[in-house]
Amino acid sequence: VSCKDEPDNNKEENSGIPCEINIVASEGGDVQFSDYFGNSKHVYTGSKVTIIATADEGYAFIGWYVVGNNEKLVSKTMSYTFTTQGDLQLVAKFGKLQDITIGSNDGGSASFKDSEEKIVHLLPGEDVTVVATVDEGYEFVGWYVEDNLVSIDVEYTFTVTTAVTLVAKFVNSN
């Protein structure tokens, strides 16, 4: 199908040059046109088109990208409306959310800087800050992943790469 085929699913006035809009989804979600079932729609240039991305459970929507040699981000909103200027192929990209879990031993508590939860779900590449609160009579030793010390900072910011469990460890100072 090319721009020369007649639009068969355009409800707007037949003006402009016929073109084709194709939408696809990366792993982790689905895509659709707001007013048409299918992943390819024939329209005329100058038509307004709305496309919608829906993330599967455990995934998050990243953005709409124009497919080509250099994929270009065109929208970070799940519902994207644009005016057609010619043939176009767009991909909705989704990312698998990673579980970041926190805990602590006796002598204090652990929290996320911006959340009351003990588990947050974030995309790789996002930054997250964890905060250790020390009880009276204890000292903060550090943040651990399994038996590996990853930070001695009470407030520790890191970039998510994979799911991880962090434990704030404390020792009695008496």
Secondary structure by P-SEA (a helix, b strand, c coil): ccccccccccccccccccbbbbbbbccccccccccccccbbbbcccbbbbbbbbbcccccccbbbbbccbbbbcccccbbbbbbcccbbbbbbbbbbbbbbbbcccccccccccccccbbbbcccbbbbbbbbbccccccccccccccccccccbbbbbbcccbbbbbbbbccc
